[in-house]
């Protein structure tokens, strides 16, 4: 007898969709597996039409999936906060939760303009009055291996990060056993890799190549103008003396 398939993210997503809908059947393999597992059940209404709905077991499974997602989200948010603080300690202006419309390079066999909306977890620039000194950096946080692999498989998302960042870093979390969710060689060489270990330390695994950007795209400037950077310290040390007037001196 063939063993039943263990429910995964696809099954949890379908259960959520059924729970929020009228329960009309899809009659596909995912639905068959959920029925076989006892997570869904078939019903017929007064008119003879068939519907599906979650069983008590299905509701319990969905609740567990929500709990796992919430936990992963909290780990992700904590790591975003840590990276943002690190950038601020370096005297940089930091944004999170940006939504940027970016123009991608044209395909070799097609000259049509391509656009993509990217949402970097952490975006930062130097506090400077000289455009050439901005050094924009993108940090993308990944705490789940499947999420990372799904992000790396197509190149468009990575290209969008590189279009707005002179450096692009992937910050990798650890799994439940304290192991890194990926190795550095699984991340393309044009991106740097930081490892956030279970003890809360950040380890430099591979430095991100620096790519000079003559100027930030106008659409990016507009997005930054509409967004609010994270509040930083009242003053910080500036490496370049020519930029010292951008900082407030400490109160006497």
C-alpha positions as CSV (number, residue, x, y, z in Angstrom):
1,X,0.0,0.0,0.0
2,X,1.3,3.4,-0.9
3,X,2.1,5.7,2.0
4,X,0.2,9.0,2.3
5,X,2.0,12.2,1.4
6,X,2.8,14.4,4.4
7,X,1.1,17.7,4.2
8,X,3.3,20.7,3.3
9,X,3.1,24.3,2.4
10,X,1.1,23.7,-0.7
11,X,-1.5,21.7,1.3
12,X,-1.6,24.4,4.0
13,X,-2.2,27.0,1.4
14,X,-5.0,25.0,-0.2
15,X,-6.6,24.4,3.3
16,X,-6.5,28.2,3.9
17,X,-8.1,28.9,0.5
18,X,-10.9,26.3,1.1
19,X,-11.5,27.7,4.6
20,X,-12.0,31.2,3.2
21,X,-14.1,30.2,0.2
22,X,-17.4,28.5,-0.5
23,X,-15.6,25.2,-0.7
24,X,-16.0,24.3,-4.4
25,X,-13.8,21.3,-5.3
26,X,-10.8,21.7,-7.5
27,X,-10.6,17.9,-8.1
28,X,-6.8,17.9,-8.4
29,X,-4.0,15.9,-6.8
30,X,-3.6,18.3,-3.8
31,X,-7.3,17.9,-3.0
32,X,-7.1,14.2,-3.3
33,X,-4.2,14.0,-0.9
34,X,-6.0,16.3,1.6
35,X,-9.1,14.1,1.4
36,X,-7.0,10.9,1.8
37,X,-5.3,12.5,4.9
38,X,-8.7,13.3,6.4
39,X,-8.0,17.0,6.4
40,X,-10.9,17.7,4.0
41,X,-14.3,16.0,3.7
42,X,-16.8,16.0,0.8
43,X,-20.4,17.3,1.3
44,X,-23.4,17.6,-1.0
45,X,-25.8,20.5,-0.6
46,X,-29.6,20.3,-1.0
47,X,-29.2,20.8,-4.8
48,X,-26.8,17.9,-5.1
49,X,-23.7,20.0,-5.7
50,X,-20.6,18.7,-4.1
51,X,-18.4,20.9,-1.8
52,X,-15.4,20.3,0.4
53,X,-14.7,21.6,3.9
54,X,-12.1,21.3,6.5
55,X,-12.4,18.6,9.1
56,X,-11.4,19.1,12.7
57,X,-8.1,17.5,11.9
58,X,-7.7,19.9,9.0
59,X,-8.4,22.9,11.2
60,X,-5.8,21.7,13.7
61,X,-3.2,21.3,11.0
62,X,-3.9,24.8,9.6
63,X,-3.6,26.3,13.1
64,X,-0.2,24.6,13.4
65,X,0.9,26.0,10.0
66,X,-0.1,29.5,11.1
67,X,2.0,29.0,14.3
68,X,5.0,28.0,12.3
69,X,4.6,30.9,9.9
70,X,4.3,33.3,12.8
71,X,7.4,31.9,14.4
72,X,9.4,32.2,11.2
73,X,8.2,35.7,10.6
74,X,9.3,36.8,14.1
75,X,12.8,35.3,13.5
76,X,13.0,37.1,10.2
77,X,11.9,40.4,11.7
78,X,14.5,40.1,14.5
79,X,17.2,39.5,12.0
80,X,16.1,42.5,9.9
81,X,16.2,44.6,13.0
82,X,19.7,43.4,13.8
83,X,21.0,44.2,10.3
84,X,19.4,47.6,10.3
85,X,21.0,48.4,13.6
86,X,24.4,47.3,12.3
87,X,24.1,49.6,9.3
88,X,23.1,52.5,11.6
89,X,26.1,51.9,13.7
90,X,28.1,52.4,10.6
91,X,26.6,55.8,10.2
92,X,24.2,54.8,7.4
93,X,20.6,55.9,6.7
94,X,18.4,52.8,6.7
95,X,15.0,51.9,5.3
96,X,13.0,48.7,5.7
97,X,9.8,47.6,4.0
98,X,10.5,49.6,0.8
99,X,8.7,48.7,-2.4
100,X,10.7,49.7,-5.4
101,X,9.9,49.6,-9.1
102,X,13.1,48.7,-10.9
103,X,14.0,48.6,-14.6
104,X,15.7,45.3,-15.5
105,X,18.2,44.7,-18.2
106,X,16.7,43.9,-21.6
107,X,16.7,40.2,-22.7
108,X,19.3,39.4,-25.4
109,X,16.6,38.6,-28.0
110,X,14.1,41.3,-26.9
111,X,14.7,45.0,-26.5
112,X,11.5,45.7,-24.7
113,X,11.8,47.4,-21.3
114,X,11.3,45.1,-18.3
115,X,10.2,46.3,-14.9
116,X,9.9,44.5,-11.5
117,X,8.8,45.5,-8.1
118,X,11.4,44.5,-5.5
119,X,11.1,44.7,-1.7
120,X,14.6,44.6,-0.1
121,X,14.5,43.7,3.6
122,X,17.1,46.4,4.4
123,X,18.2,49.2,2.1
124,X,20.8,51.7,3.3
125,X,23.0,54.6,2.0
126,X,25.8,56.6,3.5
127,X,24.9,60.0,5.1
128,X,26.6,62.2,2.6
129,X,26.0,65.3,0.4
130,X,28.0,63.8,-2.5
131,X,26.1,61.5,-4.9
132,X,29.2,59.4,-5.6
133,X,29.6,58.6,-1.9
134,X,26.2,57.1,-1.3
135,X,27.3,53.5,-1.7
136,X,23.7,52.0,-1.6
137,X,23.6,48.5,0.0
138,X,20.8,45.9,-0.1
139,X,20.5,43.2,2.5
140,X,18.1,40.3,1.9
141,X,17.2,38.2,4.9
142,X,16.5,34.5,4.6
143,X,15.6,32.2,7.5
144,X,14.0,29.4,5.5
145,X,15.9,27.3,2.9
146,X,12.9,26.8,0.6
147,X,12.3,30.6,0.6
148,X,16.0,31.2,-0.2
149,X,16.0,28.7,-3.1
150,X,12.8,30.1,-4.5
151,X,14.4,33.5,-4.4
152,X,17.6,32.5,-6.1
153,X,16.1,30.3,-8.9
154,X,15.0,33.2,-11.1
155,X,17.5,35.9,-11.8
156,X,15.1,38.8,-12.1
157,X,14.8,39.4,-8.3
158,X,18.5,39.4,-7.8
159,X,19.0,41.7,-10.9
160,X,16.5,44.1,-9.3
161,X,18.5,44.2,-6.1
162,X,21.8,44.8,-8.0
163,X,20.1,47.6,-10.0
164,X,19.5,49.6,-6.9
165,X,22.5,48.5,-4.7
166,X,26.2,48.8,-5.2
167,X,26.4,45.8,-3.0
168,X,23.9,43.0,-2.4
169,X,24.1,40.7,0.6
170,X,22.2,37.6,1.5
171,X,21.9,37.1,5.3
172,X,21.3,33.5,6.1
173,X,19.7,32.2,9.3
174,X,19.9,28.7,10.8
175,X,17.5,25.8,11.0
176,X,16.1,24.3,14.1
177,X,19.3,22.3,14.6
178,X,21.5,25.4,14.4
179,X,22.8,24.7,10.9
180,X,23.1,27.3,8.2
181,X,20.1,27.1,5.8
182,X,22.6,27.1,2.8
183,X,26.3,27.2,1.9
184,X,28.0,30.2,0.4
185,X,28.5,28.6,-2.9
186,X,24.7,28.2,-3.3
187,X,24.4,32.0,-3.5
188,X,25.6,33.6,-6.8
189,X,29.1,35.2,-6.6
190,X,27.8,38.7,-7.3
191,X,26.2,38.7,-3.9
192,X,27.9,38.6,-0.5
193,X,26.9,36.2,2.3
194,X,26.5,36.8,6.0
195,X,25.6,34.0,8.4
196,X,23.5,34.7,11.5
197,X,24.3,31.9,13.9
198,X,21.9,30.6,16.6
199,X,23.9,32.6,19.2
200,X,23.0,35.9,17.6
201,X,26.4,36.6,16.0
202,X,26.9,37.7,12.4
203,X,29.7,35.9,10.5
204,X,31.2,37.2,7.3
205,X,31.3,34.2,4.9
206,X,31.9,36.0,1.6
207,X,32.2,39.7,1.0
208,X,29.9,41.3,-1.6
209,X,31.6,42.8,-4.6
210,X,31.4,46.6,-4.8
211,X,29.8,47.9,-8.0
212,X,30.1,51.7,-8.6
213,X,26.8,53.4,-9.2
214,X,27.1,56.8,-10.7
215,X,23.7,57.8,-9.5
216,X,20.5,56.3,-8.0
217,X,17.6,55.9,-10.4
218,X,15.0,58.6,-10.2
219,X,12.3,56.2,-9.3
220,X,14.3,55.1,-6.3
221,X,14.8,58.7,-5.1
222,X,11.1,59.2,-5.3
223,X,10.5,56.0,-3.2
224,X,13.0,57.1,-0.6
225,X,11.3,60.6,-0.5
226,X,7.9,59.0,0.2
227,X,9.3,56.5,2.8
228,X,10.5,57.2,6.3
229,X,14.0,56.0,7.3
230,X,14.5,54.3,10.6
231,X,15.2,56.7,13.4
232,X,18.9,56.8,14.0
233,X,21.2,58.2,16.7
234,X,21.3,61.9,17.3
235,X,24.8,62.1,16.0
236,X,27.5,59.7,14.8
237,X,31.1,59.8,13.7
238,X,31.6,60.4,10.0
239,X,34.7,58.8,8.4
240,X,35.1,61.5,5.8
241,X,36.0,64.9,7.4
242,X,34.4,66.7,4.4
243,X,31.1,65.4,5.5
244,X,31.4,66.4,9.2
245,X,28.8,69.2,8.9
246,X,26.1,66.6,8.2
247,X,26.3,65.5,11.9
248,X,25.1,67.2,15.0
249,X,27.7,67.5,17.7
250,X,26.9,65.9,21.0
251,X,25.2,68.1,23.6
252,X,27.5,69.7,26.1
